Amino acid sequence: MTRRQDDYRGETMMNNPLLEIRNLKVNFTTYYGPASVLDLEYLSIYKGETFGLAGESGSGKSTAALSIFKLIPSPPAKIEDGEILYNNEDLFKKSENEMRGIRGKKLSMIFQDPMSSLNPVFTVGQQITRVILEHEKVSKKQAYHRALELFELVKLPDPENTFKKYPHELSGGMRQRVVIAMALSCGAEFLVADEPTRALDVTIQAGILNLLKELKQKTGLTILFIANSLGVIAQMCERVGLLYAGQIVEIGRVSDVFKKPIHPYTSALIEAVPKPSQREKPLAVTKGFPPNPTKMPTGCRFYPRCSKATDRCKESRPRMIEIEEGHWVSCHHAGKGEN
Ligand SMILES: Nc1ncnc2c1ncn2[C@@H]1O[C@H](COP(=O)(O)OP(=O)(O)OP(=O)(O)O)[C@@H](O)[C@H]1O
């Protein structure tokens, strides 16, 4: 029997996810009025998995990530509604003081540009020991040894020497390794990686991706991996959610979603990936542009760009429907077209 939206929630709640996002609505106040940037009905991430969040630039990936940490700039952003549960506790109900204890200790984040997390006027050693001393009851000497261990864990060459370097003395890949070491320095079990390799060239990128995979195996880390690149998501993640204009349109195991995409947006994104075997063909381009968040279309947000769009798509928002076990899509044309 086909399962629908209500089962989608019920199923995941039974399996007890580590992180759950429920009905998260985030608006930005803009000159043109409120912009509906995120309208995330439901998302769950399980212990030990790497979950990929993919979508075009501006689809709301970073807003979702920053919401988990209660770090979206407010104003202009406003969390209108929703819950983010971590180990069944609502993070939105935590005080700023409690959140300070959670950030770094349980949840950590790494960003696209490592320099946004590093201070250019302190050595990387000073910066990592400061983080350790802030969160842990250890002596300076113990913090120093912990820092060296972490530098070794992230495979930085000559940890003692690296410890004394300023960020500008390290390469981009080494800086990202320092940031990963800092993110893990207080034992965080959940890592949000927001396009951590976007600013790096491909060989360095591969090194960082392999490092994250190894760390996950060694430490049992759970990762929310945000990326524009479907190739990187395919390499890193077990499950993926496709975000379009702030809403999840398709979610499931990477192998299912990428081999048998159902939502026209997912198919369009996969079509747009350059393939060496089709070098002569022009790249597929999805017509139109993502919607203006101050004037989101009613119904399905993708309908103005969708070749299958009908009046129904314009009028009502499609609900999630399960196509195959664990593979959910929100499209009026999915399944037998009954959702
Ligand atoms: N301070 C702000 N004021 C107004 N709108 C904002 C602000 N910050 C972000 N936005 C809007 O929120 C939307 C989502 O942005 P977000 O950075 O979350 O997207 P993203 O998918 O992470 O993009 P990228 O892949 O480029 O990082 C965009 O339309 C963006 O213009």
The ligand as an SDF file (V2000), in Angstrom:
LIG
                    3D

 31 33  0  0  0  0  0  0  0  0999 V2000
   20.5120   38.3990    5.4120 N   0  0  0  0  0  0  0  0  0  0  0  0
   19.6250   38.0720    4.4630 C   0  0  0  0  0  0  0  0  0  0  0  0
   18.6250   38.9280    4.0970 N   0  0  0  0  0  0  0  0  0  0  0  0
   17.7230   38.6010    3.1550 C   0  0  0  0  0  0  0  0  0  0  0  0
   17.7190   37.4190    2.4980 N   0  0  0  0  0  0  0  0  0  0  0  0
   18.6920   36.5450    2.8170 C   0  0  0  0  0  0  0  0  0  0  0  0
   19.6960   36.8070    3.8020 C   0  0  0  0  0  0  0  0  0  0  0  0
   20.5230   35.7120    3.8980 N   0  0  0  0  0  0  0  0  0  0  0  0
   20.0500   34.8150    2.9980 C   0  0  0  0  0  0  0  0  0  0  0  0
   18.9660   35.3110    2.3590 N   0  0  0  0  0  0  0  0  0  0  0  0
   18.1810   34.6450    1.3170 C   0  0  0  0  0  0  0  0  0  0  0  0
   17.8170   33.3690    1.7720 O   0  0  0  0  0  0  0  0  0  0  0  0
   17.7810   32.4540    0.6940 C   0  0  0  0  0  0  0  0  0  0  0  0
   18.5210   31.1970    1.0600 C   0  0  0  0  0  0  0  0  0  0  0  0
   19.9010   31.5000    1.2550 O   0  0  0  0  0  0  0  0  0  0  0  0
   20.9100   30.3660    1.7090 P   0  0  0  0  0  0  0  0  0  0  0  0
   22.2510   31.0130    1.9020 O   0  0  0  0  0  0  0  0  0  0  0  0
   20.3340   29.6020    2.8460 O   0  0  0  0  0  0  0  0  0  0  0  0
   20.9290   29.4270    0.4190 O   0  0  0  0  0  0  0  0  0  0  0  0
   21.9560   28.2690    0.0100 P   0  0  0  0  0  0  0  0  0  0  0  0
   21.1180   27.2060   -0.6250 O   0  0  0  0  0  0  0  0  0  0  0  0
   22.7910   27.8890    1.1720 O   0  0  0  0  0  0  0  0  0  0  0  0
   22.8310   28.9980   -1.0860 O   0  0  0  0  0  0  0  0  0  0  0  0
   24.3960   28.7710   -1.4650 P   0  0  0  0  0  0  0  0  0  0  0  0
   24.4940   27.4060   -2.0740 O   0  0  0  0  0  0  0  0  0  0  0  0
   24.6600   29.8640   -2.4540 O   0  0  0  0  0  0  0  0  0  0  0  0
   25.1940   28.9300   -0.2030 O   0  0  0  0  0  0  0  0  0  0  0  0
   18.3270   33.1780   -0.5260 C   0  0  0  0  0  0  0  0  0  0  0  0
   17.2430   33.5770   -1.3330 O   0  0  0  0  0  0  0  0  0  0  0  0
   19.0220   34.3710    0.0710 C   0  0  0  0  0  0  0  0  0  0  0  0
   18.9710   35.4640   -0.8140 O   0  0  0  0  0  0  0  0  0  0  0  0
  1  2  1  0
  2  3  1  0
  2  7  2  0
  3  4  2  0
  4  5  1  0
  5  6  2  0
  6  7  1  0
  6 10  1  0
  7  8  1  0
  8  9  2  0
  9 10  1  0
 10 11  1  0
 11 12  1  0
 11 30  1  0
 12 13  1  0
 13 14  1  0
 13 28  1  0
 14 15  1  0
 15 16  1  0
 16 17  2  0
 16 18  1  0
 16 19  1  0
 19 20  1  0
 20 21  2  0
 20 22  1  0
 20 23  1  0
 23 24  1  0
 24 25  2  0
 24 26  1  0
 24 27  1  0
 28 29  1  0
 28 30  1  0
 30 31  1  0
M  END
$$$$
